[in-house]
Amino acid sequence: MPRRAGALGTYRFWRDIGYAAGALVAGVLAGVLGLHGTVIVAAVLTAASGLLAPRWITDTAKA
């Protein structure tokens, strides 16, 4: 159980940091790539996070 708790805590930490840092990065990306490019980057990052989270959160260790 501690491994799962640590993975979930790490995931939530990065998710919560994303609210502040994501706005700043999105602003810079919008200036460089335009709105369309920024939305694509956000979609790719969101998909990657969604695909990796279950792998990191699932506890496969035998008790």
C-alpha positions as CSV (number, residue, x, y, z in Angstrom):
1,M,0.0,0.0,0.0
2,P,2.8,2.6,0.7
3,R,4.0,2.3,-2.9
4,R,0.6,3.2,-4.3
5,A,0.2,6.1,-1.8
6,G,3.5,7.5,-2.9
7,A,2.7,7.2,-6.6
8,L,-0.7,8.8,-6.1
9,G,0.8,11.6,-4.0
10,T,3.4,12.3,-6.8
11,Y,0.8,12.3,-9.5
12,R,-1.4,14.7,-7.5
13,F,1.6,17.0,-6.8
14,W,2.4,17.3,-10.5
15,R,-1.3,17.8,-11.3
16,D,-1.7,20.6,-8.8
17,I,1.6,22.3,-9.9
18,G,0.1,22.2,-13.4
19,Y,-2.6,24.7,-12.5
20,A,0.0,27.5,-11.9
21,A,2.9,26.4,-14.1
22,G,0.6,25.3,-16.9
23,A,-0.9,28.7,-17.3
24,L,2.6,30.3,-17.6
25,V,3.8,27.6,-20.0
26,A,0.6,27.9,-22.1
27,G,1.1,31.6,-22.4
28,V,4.6,31.2,-23.6
29,L,3.6,28.4,-26.0
30,A,0.7,30.5,-27.4
31,G,3.2,33.3,-28.2
32,V,5.5,30.9,-29.9
33,L,3.2,28.3,-31.5
34,G,-0.1,30.1,-31.6
35,L,-3.3,29.0,-30.0
36,H,-3.8,25.9,-32.2
37,G,-0.3,24.6,-31.5
38,T,-0.7,25.2,-27.8
39,V,-4.0,23.2,-27.7
40,I,-2.3,20.3,-29.5
41,V,0.6,20.3,-26.9
42,A,-1.9,20.4,-24.0
43,A,-3.8,17.5,-25.6
44,V,-0.7,15.4,-26.0
45,L,0.5,16.1,-22.4
46,T,-3.0,15.3,-21.0
47,A,-3.1,12.0,-23.0
48,A,0.4,11.0,-21.8
49,S,-0.5,11.7,-18.2
50,G,-3.7,9.7,-18.5
51,L,-1.9,6.8,-20.0
52,L,1.0,6.8,-17.5
53,A,-1.1,7.4,-14.3
54,P,-2.7,4.0,-14.2
55,R,0.6,2.3,-14.6
56,W,2.2,4.2,-11.8
57,I,-0.8,4.1,-9.4
58,T,-1.7,0.4,-9.8
59,D,-0.1,-1.5,-7.0
60,T,1.1,-4.9,-8.4
61,A,3.2,-5.9,-5.4
62,K,2.1,-9.0,-3.5
63,A,1.2,-8.3,0.2
